Amino acid sequence: MTATTHQKPLNAFFRRVGALDRRLAEGLSKLLPDWWDDSLNHSASISQQVILGLAKFANLDLATVVNPTAELRFNESVRKYKHAANKSVEELQAATAVVDGMAKIAASVAKRPYMGLSSARDIREIILSQGKPWVDFLSLLEFAWSAGIPVLYMTDIPARKKMDAVAIKVSDRPVIALTKKHKHASGILFSLAHELGHIACGHLEDNSLLIDEKINEDDVENPQEIEANAYAIELLNGRPDAAFHSSGWISAEVLASEALRIGRHNKVDPGHVALNYAKTMGRTHTGNFFPVCGSALNILYPRLDWMEHAAATFLEYVDEEKVSEDKFEMLCRMNNIEV
């Protein structure tokens, strides 16, 4: 007599995903719906419902998902990869697939229609005219959402390799995903401005993903990167050639004080001034200026509540009734937003 052991459907699915990307499988296992209980794993129909939901989230080819003997594949889409010299395109496929899936949900729940972007100077003037002292991350984030561009902050993408940022077009709506983790909002301000630059400059084609594996303000080779960088710098500084420097080493206290003074005078985010300073000094002097910059940021921003404000902006500009509860819950989880 031979005993046959049937593998639970969900476990089998996670094992197949693990063959594609181990971290993706681990991440999906943490995104099960609230109503899921392991006892439901014995139900083929309920398990299939959950599997298909997770597969859509990870942008997996459903034809390969429902065929247990097939090798899982990601959905094909028009992708534009940049700065992938240190990583093959395949290494970014899992992260790209997750961003693609989340962007589709975000595009569905966004309240405001997308009507296009104006020049960097115009956007800067709009934000400053609202009484803001400078263009910081939260004010630019709110502008993007109000302009019909969802901005996702997904630092814990369940994938082995990930990029700094992605701009993706879902139908006629651009969506931005920022994936680089930073303690302070100023650390991702340039990334957001840079992605808006790609959108405003027409670099984002229909149904495409424009992937910035590594955003580099000093890029002098890629014409689109040069254009997006110039747009970002003008948006944040009011001029396209801003660079802050000193004659030599200064303390974190002095850098924080000077960044605040310069920021107030020029209507520039002080954290951006400090980060720009570290990059500029690294080009012209020997040594690493980012540690003193990090200490200056801690002085400038002792309260770390910016992510709470970002979450509030997200919730203000989305309509959760436009998608299923499971999809909206997944979108919020990926953005570390509690609802």
Secondary structure, 3 states (H helix, E strand, C coil): CCCCCCCCHHHHHHHHHHHHCHHHHHHHHCCCCCCCCHHHHHCHHHHHHHHHHHHHHCCECHHHHCCCCCCCCECCCEEEEECCCCCCHHHHHHHHHHHHHHHHHHHHHECCCCCCCCCHHHHHHHHHCCCCCCCCHHHHHHHHHHCCCCEEECCCCCCCCCCCEEEEEECCEEEEEECCCCCCCHHHHHHHHHHHHHHHCCCCCCCEEEEECCCCCCCCCCHHHHHHHHHHHHHHHCCCCCCCCCCCCCCHHHHHHHHHHHHHHHCCCHHHHHHHHHHHHHHHCCCCCHHHHHHHHHHHCCCCCHHHHHHHHHHHCECHHHCCHHHHHHHHHHCCCCC
